């Protein structure tokens, strides 16, 4: 597992998600641990290194 820190698109607090490096491309929804709003995260790994990470609001 890989812990990636980023800024929540709702409350702007720094939070982190645990990402599975064994899955090369993944998109999933997880709630912000601070404001509880849902965040869609997309991650891509190359050779178990994070190559791309993006988050977006789900319009709650």
Residue frames as a rotation matrix with the C-alpha (Angstrom) as fourth column:
UNK 1
0.579 0.816 0.000 0.00
0.816 -0.579 0.000 0.00
0.000 0.000 -1.000 0.00
UNK 2
-0.590 -0.700 0.402 1.06
0.722 -0.680 -0.127 3.56
0.362 0.216 0.907 -0.75
UNK 3
0.220 0.643 -0.734 -0.13
0.833 -0.515 -0.201 6.56
-0.507 -0.567 -0.649 1.30
UNK 4
-0.483 -0.303 0.822 -0.65
0.759 -0.612 0.221 9.61
0.436 0.730 0.525 -0.88
UNK 5
-0.257 0.320 -0.912 -1.24
0.656 -0.635 -0.408 13.05
-0.710 -0.703 -0.046 0.68
UNK 6
-0.645 0.135 0.752 -3.27
0.605 -0.511 0.610 15.70
0.467 0.849 0.248 -1.17
UNK 7
-0.936 0.341 -0.093 -5.65
-0.236 -0.799 -0.553 18.63
-0.263 -0.495 0.828 -0.61
UNK 8
-0.383 0.885 0.264 -9.39
0.719 0.466 -0.516 17.93
-0.580 -0.008 -0.815 -0.30
UNK 9
-0.777 0.087 0.624 -11.27
0.487 -0.545 0.683 19.67
0.399 0.834 0.380 -3.14
UNK 10
0.320 0.946 0.053 -14.06
0.613 -0.250 0.749 20.65
0.722 -0.207 -0.660 -0.70
UNK 11
0.948 0.132 -0.291 -12.47
0.319 -0.441 0.839 21.82
-0.018 -0.888 -0.460 2.56
UNK 12
0.633 -0.758 0.160 -8.86
-0.312 -0.439 -0.842 22.28
0.709 0.483 -0.514 1.32
UNK 13
0.573 -0.449 0.686 -7.42
-0.701 0.166 0.694 20.33
-0.425 -0.878 -0.219 4.27
UNK 14
-0.298 -0.722 -0.624 -4.49
-0.867 0.478 -0.139 18.01
0.399 0.500 -0.769 3.64
UNK 15
0.530 0.474 0.703 -5.64
-0.671 0.741 0.006 14.39
-0.518 -0.475 0.711 3.81
UNK 16
-0.609 -0.744 -0.274 -4.37
-0.769 0.468 0.436 11.06
-0.196 0.476 -0.857 2.55
UNK 17
0.709 0.694 -0.126 -5.69
-0.703 0.679 -0.212 7.95
-0.062 0.238 0.969 0.82
UNK 18
-0.202 -0.703 0.682 -4.10
-0.386 0.697 0.604 4.52
-0.900 -0.141 -0.412 0.84
UNK 19
0.453 0.273 -0.849 -3.54
-0.888 0.052 -0.457 3.29
-0.081 0.961 0.265 -2.71
UNK 20
0.610 -0.179 0.772 -2.92
0.013 0.976 0.217 -0.29
-0.792 -0.123 0.598 -3.79
UNK 21
-0.030 -0.734 -0.679 0.29
-0.790 -0.398 0.466 -0.32
-0.612 0.551 -0.568 -5.86
UNK 22
-0.690 -0.221 0.690 -0.53
0.102 0.914 0.394 -3.77
-0.717 0.342 -0.608 -7.26
UNK 23
0.333 0.821 0.463 -3.42
0.783 0.033 -0.622 -2.28
-0.526 0.570 -0.632 -9.32
UNK 24
-0.577 -0.749 0.326 -1.95
0.797 -0.428 0.427 -0.24
-0.181 0.506 0.843 -12.18
UNK 25
-0.795 0.405 0.452 -5.08
-0.147 -0.851 0.504 1.89
0.589 0.334 0.736 -12.83
UNK 26
-0.499 0.637 -0.587 -7.78
0.862 0.434 -0.262 2.56
0.088 -0.637 -0.766 -10.28
UNK 27
-0.653 0.430 0.623 -10.73
-0.300 -0.903 0.309 4.89
0.696 0.015 0.718 -9.76
UNK 28
-0.311 0.557 -0.770 -12.76
0.819 0.569 0.080 4.85
0.482 -0.605 -0.633 -6.59
UNK 29
0.178 0.471 0.864 -14.81
-0.173 -0.849 0.499 7.02
0.969 -0.238 -0.069 -4.22
UNK 30
-0.238 -0.255 -0.937 -13.81
0.887 0.336 -0.317 7.72
0.396 -0.907 0.146 -0.64
UNK 31
0.802 0.579 0.144 -15.04
0.443 -0.740 0.506 10.31
0.400 -0.342 -0.850 1.86
UNK 32
-0.064 -0.767 0.638 -12.79
-0.187 -0.619 -0.763 13.09
0.980 -0.168 -0.104 3.12
UNK 33
-0.183 -0.080 -0.980 -11.74
0.808 0.555 -0.196 12.28
0.560 -0.828 -0.036 6.69
UNK 34
-0.945 -0.178 -0.275 -12.24
0.304 -0.791 -0.532 15.96
-0.123 -0.586 0.801 7.69
UNK 35
-0.680 0.690 -0.251 -15.45
-0.677 -0.721 -0.146 17.17
-0.282 0.070 0.957 5.98
UNK 36
-0.419 0.466 0.779 -16.96
0.044 0.868 -0.495 13.76
-0.907 -0.173 -0.385 5.01
UNK 37
0.437 0.545 -0.715 -17.72
-0.699 -0.295 -0.652 14.79
-0.566 0.785 0.252 1.41
UNK 38
0.626 -0.166 0.762 -17.22
0.369 0.924 -0.102 12.12
-0.687 0.345 0.640 -1.29
UNK 39
0.164 -0.694 -0.701 -14.10
-0.767 -0.537 0.352 12.39
-0.620 0.480 -0.620 -3.45
UNK 40
0.981 0.058 0.186 -13.49
0.076 0.764 -0.640 10.47
-0.179 0.642 0.745 -6.66
UNK 41
0.233 -0.970 -0.074 -9.82
-0.600 -0.203 0.773 9.51
-0.765 -0.136 -0.630 -6.86
UNK 42
0.993 -0.071 -0.091 -8.00
-0.035 0.566 -0.824 8.24
0.110 0.821 0.560 -9.95
UNK 43
0.333 -0.928 0.165 -4.51
-0.641 -0.094 0.762 6.79
-0.692 -0.359 -0.626 -9.64
UNK 44
0.933 -0.178 -0.313 -2.12
-0.151 0.596 -0.789 5.19
0.327 0.783 0.529 -12.12
UNK 45
0.501 -0.795 0.341 1.04
-0.396 0.139 0.908 3.31
-0.769 -0.590 -0.246 -11.23
UNK 46
0.729 -0.447 -0.518 4.03
-0.409 0.323 -0.854 2.41
0.549 0.834 0.053 -13.43
UNK 47
-0.080 -0.786 -0.614 6.34
0.190 0.592 -0.783 -0.23
0.978 -0.180 0.102 -11.94
UNK 48
0.262 0.379 -0.887 4.65
0.904 0.226 0.364 0.30
0.338 -0.897 -0.284 -8.56
UNK 49
-0.769 -0.420 -0.481 5.46
0.544 -0.826 -0.148 4.04
-0.335 -0.376 0.864 -8.59
UNK 50
0.242 0.919 -0.311 2.68
0.588 -0.394 -0.706 6.62
-0.772 -0.012 -0.636 -8.65
UNK 51
-0.676 -0.464 0.572 2.62
0.726 -0.285 0.626 8.14
-0.128 0.839 0.530 -12.16
UNK 52
-0.629 0.570 0.529 -0.71
-0.080 -0.724 0.685 10.02
0.773 0.389 0.501 -12.00
UNK 53
-0.566 0.544 -0.619 -3.14
0.816 0.261 -0.516 11.05
-0.119 -0.797 -0.592 -9.28
UNK 54
-0.808 0.394 0.438 -6.24
-0.180 -0.873 0.453 13.23
0.561 0.288 0.776 -9.55
UNK 55
-0.653 0.677 -0.340 -9.28
0.676 0.318 -0.665 13.90
-0.342 -0.664 -0.665 -7.38
UNK 56
-0.791 0.463 0.400 -12.59
-0.086 -0.731 0.677 15.57
0.606 0.501 0.619 -8.13
UNK 57
-0.711 0.643 0.284 -15.75
-0.521 -0.211 -0.827 16.58
-0.472 -0.736 0.485 -6.32
UNK 58
-0.850 0.485 0.204 -18.90
0.524 0.744 0.414 14.55
0.049 0.459 -0.887 -6.85
UNK 59
-0.688 0.547 0.477 -21.24
-0.132 -0.740 0.659 17.53
0.713 0.391 0.582 -6.57
UNK 60
-0.331 0.544 -0.771 -22.78
0.871 0.490 -0.028 16.83
0.363 -0.681 -0.636 -3.17
